Amino acid sequence: MQEPSAPDIAPDARPRLPRGVRLVHNAAQGGWVLLAPERIFRPDAVALAILQRCTGAATFAAIVDDLAVEFTAPRQRIGADVATLLRSLADKKLLEL
């Protein structure tokens, strides 16, 4: 089985939210939000599905496998999309890889 095409994220990386960043359901904000110091992000449904798995318990490869099954999509495509989102969040200091 081929690994996702994400050379900068190791299959055994365990993505998690860093200290001070939380994913919470907030009715006042209209649903799920990613809260960071002085910032609020509203993830779409796909980003939310990914973020809910970023607890530090699951590996990048396991997250990709789980999402590929849930969305009945090719693992390689899911891997590339997940890697893009995780790298973007990590660059903004909203996720640790």
N, C-alpha and C positions, 0 to 999 in steps of 0.2 A: 504494500500500500504506500502510495507516494505522500510525502509530507506536504503541507501547504506551502505555496511559494512565498515564504516570508523569511528571507535569509537573516533578518535582524531580530527575529523573535524565535528563540529556541523552543522546540516542541515540549520540553520539560519546564518551561517558564511557568510560573504560577501568578498570573495577573491578580492584582488586588488594589482596592482603593487605599490611598495613603491616609495617614493621620490627618484629620481635619476635613476630609472629603467624605460625604455620605450620600447614598442613594435612598431617598425617602418618598413616600406617597404623601402629597400635600394637596388637600382639597382646595385650599385658597389659591394655589398655583395652577390648578387644573389637572392634576395627576401626578405622575412620577417626575421628580426633579433630582438633578445631581447638584448637591450643595457643596460649594467650596468657599473658602474665605473671600468675602466680598464679590462672589460670583454665583450665578444660578444658571444651570443648563437644563433644557427640556429635551430629553432624548426621544427620538421617534421609536416606534414599536420594535424595530430591528435592533437599534442601539440598546434599548432597554433589555431585550432578550440576552444580549451579550453582556451588558453590565451586571445583570443579576447573577451571572455565573462567575464574575470576577471577585471571588471571595478569598483567594489565596489557597483554597483547598484543591481546586481542579487545575490541571495543567492546560497549557494552550492547546495541545493536541486533543485532550479530552473535551474541551469546550468546543472545538471545531467539530469533532465527531458527534457530539450531542446536538449541535445546531444543524448539522447535515441531515441527521435523522429527523429532527423536529420539522424542518422546512422542506424535507425531501428534495435536497439540492446536491449537486456534485461537491464532494469534499474539498476539492482543489479550489473551486470558486468561493466556497464559504471561507476557507482558510485565508485566501487573499483579502476578502472583504473584512474579516475579523482582524487580520493583521493591520490593515489600513486604519481601521477605527482605533485599535489599541495603541498603535504608534502615535496617532494624532493626539489621543488623550494623554499619553505619556509625555509627549512633547510639551503639553500644556500643564504638566505636573498634576494631572487629575487621576493618574493611574501609575502604579509601580509594576514593572515587568520582572 
